[in-house]
Amino acid sequence: MSGRCGQLSRTSDRHPQAKLWDLSTGEPKLLAAKDLKAGAIFAAAFCPESPFLLAAGGAKGKMVVWDTLQQPGIAAKYGRQRPRRKAAVAAAVDSDDAEED
């Protein structure tokens, strides 16, 4: 679970997709899903300082940082809670997003 986002939880497994769930209503609701292009996800965690950044590592031997607020479902629910990010993290996330376009 993301520390500052209350009931935002992530799941991932042997598939390359990470999913983000809202658990605030007692009934899980899928807010976003994304193929992180890292292969099967072995580990994933939210950043304590920027709780909408999710770092994941996978079978392809690379680490990916996902700015989850770029997803419409996450932005709609949590957009006003966006914390300030350090420039280095912001640059890494923005360059990762540019590669996917």
N, C-alpha and C positions, 0 to 999 in steps of 0.2 A: 504494500500500500504506500501511496505517496504521503509522506509525513504531514505536509501542510495542506493537503487537498482533501482531508477528511476521508471520504469513502471512495476514492479513486483507486482501483486495483488493477494490476496487470496480470495476464497469463501468457505463457509461451510454452512450447514443448518442442518435440523433435521436428516440427515444421518451421519454416522460416518466418512465420507470421507472429507478430505480437498483438495482443488484444487488450483493450482498456475497458474496464467495466465500472459503472456507477453502482455502488452498493448502498446508497443512502436511503432507499425506499424499502429495503428488506428483500426485494426481488431484483436480482442482478439484471442490469440493462447494458447491452453492448453500446459503447459510445464511439469506438474507433478500432480499426484493425489495419495493420500495415505489414507488407512483406519488407523486412529490414535488409534483405539481400546479403545476409551474413551466413546463410545456410541454416541448419537446425540450430535453434537458440539453446545455448548451454547455460547462460547466466544473464540476468537483467536486473537492473536496480534504478530507482529514481534518485536523482541528485538531491542531497539534503539542502543545499543552498538555493537551488532552482528546481522546485518539485515538479515542474512540468517537463523536465528533461529526463529522458529515459536512455540509459546506456545499456547496450546489449552486446554480447560476444557469441559467436557461433562457429559452426563447423568449417566455415571457409577461412578461419584464422584471422578474422578482422573484428574490430570493435566498431559499433555504430552508435551515434548519438541521435536521438529522435526528439525534436521539439514537438511535443504532443499538442501544444496549443495551435498548431497549424491545421489540425483536424477540426472540421466544423462542429462535430458533436462535443468535443472537449472545449472549444472556444465558446460555444453557446452556454455551457454550464459553468465554466470556470474562468472565462476571459478576463473578468475584472480583477482577478487575483494574481495576474501575471507579475512575478517579481522581476527586479532588475537583474540582468545577467552580466557576468564579467565579459569583457570584450573578447577574450580568447575563446571562451565557450560559444559566444554568439557567432564568431567567425567560423568556427568548426561546424556548427549546426547549419549556418547559412550556406557554406560551401557544399555540405552534404546534400542539402535540398536542391542546389543548382545542378548537381550531377544527375539527379533523378529526372529532371525535365527533359 
